[in-house]
């Protein structure tokens, strides 16, 4: 495990390029299991979660290389129906291998997937949806045994607009017999990117990006090449860090449409920014020095609403705003744990209940020894430490490494005073 030693007070300046989207990368890697042919995926972030997923697939029998942001994967011979127990327990996104494994092998056995401790995360939405495609399930202790000798296209109605359940059904339906309609489908950009990749493999998909996705099953898929979309969560995190540091940073290679809700909050908060260098879908987000921030209220919602993954980072902006800000977290019931760490640093914040927090500002933050609780909470405390007076010690940064590629080095390139230190705990 590592920690960060951060000397606060530096204004960030310079340029940074956004990495490929973590939440798309993991699902596209799983999608490569649907074909025996070679797939190449570019702009893949070299983060811990990607490396975990690659190891899961490698142990299933896939041949994989990962060099210079490009993953080449060929799953011509899948050797196992039971993925590595410890690796699956480590990462919730591993659940999306169920759809491809059922399509290829007709069964899969895996434990309840792990991941960030951000509240109750049952898999009922997945199991109920897959059952509508003809999948049977036996559960013993924490092991789930999925079986489907034949996947049958159906009208699938999700229990909720779950991103990963939408993806799991979408992946399974590509090789199912007949037509599948997914109702109450999530519409996140990462799902659209997954569908684009699947269609380049020969899948017949319509409606991605809407609440109803139609899939006409085919006999087989072929290899394909794809370039991942940029990570909107990383872009938002970097933008918030630049803003609260009163910095001047150009965040390159964003897709503005993916950040509409975030940029709307920036406008309300009086964050000074401009969209520049437009080129097709892409643009540069130029965050400029801001003197006074205004308080904001955010409610987290499924896309295109404000993303739950940027709720925590936005709280640091709220500590610097003049007045009362409010967070209403609608997606998870335990995602405000980081607030107590901000309070230790001097924030005036109250957790009203498991979904609501109120933050008063502006307040000066002071460096402390603080602990990452999950990927986004860790990034939040890193941002807070960047603007705090004095030195902060941020523990368990391996959690941040799960979602942000070389974040310490990239922030140092923008002028942050941050050092990584190995621990022996």
PyMOL commands that set and color helices and strands:
alter all, ss='L'
color gray80, all
select helices_A, chain A and resi 22-34+48-60+85-90+92-105+124-131+163-173+189-200+232-244+256-268+308-319+339-344+375-387+398-401+407-412
alter helices_A, ss='H'
color red, helices_A
select strands_A, chain A and resi 2-7+13-17+38-42+63-67+70-74+107-111+136-140+143-147+155-157+179-183+204-206+212-216+225-227+248-255+273-279+282-287+293-294+297-299+321-328+348-353+356-361+369-371+391-395+417-422
alter strands_A, ss='S'
color yellow, strands_A
deselect
rebuild
show_as cartoon
